[in-house]
Amino acid sequence: MKNVNFIKVVPPHIQYEIRRFFWFSLLLFMCTVTAIIITTFFELHNLYTIKQKISVIREKTKNHTELTKNHSDLKKKHEELQNKITKIGFYKNHPKNPHDHLNVMIKASANGIQLEQIRFNKNDLDIIMLCSKPETAASFVQHLLATEKFSSLALVSLQKDEKEKMLRCAIKGVIKR
């Protein structure tokens, strides 16, 4: 090959190699661009489906904060109620609790006796009640003494009540703890 205008001409086998390199590079570039486009498409498709799922989940959990707040409030109220129940149980089981003594008096007053006033003062007990006969007052005192929750109960006074035509009885005694 001759030089044209002082330019060396490329031999045909090198031209063939350059052409082959060009087509190979073009094919490789097109494959790379196609792979990038395909992976980008799949990523965009995943992004689109995730956005749809997020919007659906947001609709479902729109009131989640309100529900969790209500749940925490209910949990606090439940704990407060449990504390109150514990305190009430402690008070009921406490030996100085007059609840058992009052139950015994109410059960004993079932036969025509009306309790007007019950006063506990540490270990002392004062009861004022209305009854129809003195025998019912005596049986009331005997019933209380039989329970072993009271000691040295005594019928202090019997007065006739003018309004209801009944007897007003005063009983004094000591509470056993």
Secondary structure, DSSP 8 states (H G I E B T S, - for coil): ---BTTB----HHHHHHHHHHHHHHHHHHHHHHHHHHHHHHHHHHHHHHHHHHHHHHHHHTTTHHHHHHHHHHHHHHHHHHHHHHHHHHHHHHSTT-SHHHHHHHHHHTTTT-EEEEEEEETTEEEEEEEESSHHHHHHHHHHHHHTTSEEEEEEEEEEEETTTTEEEEEEEEEE--
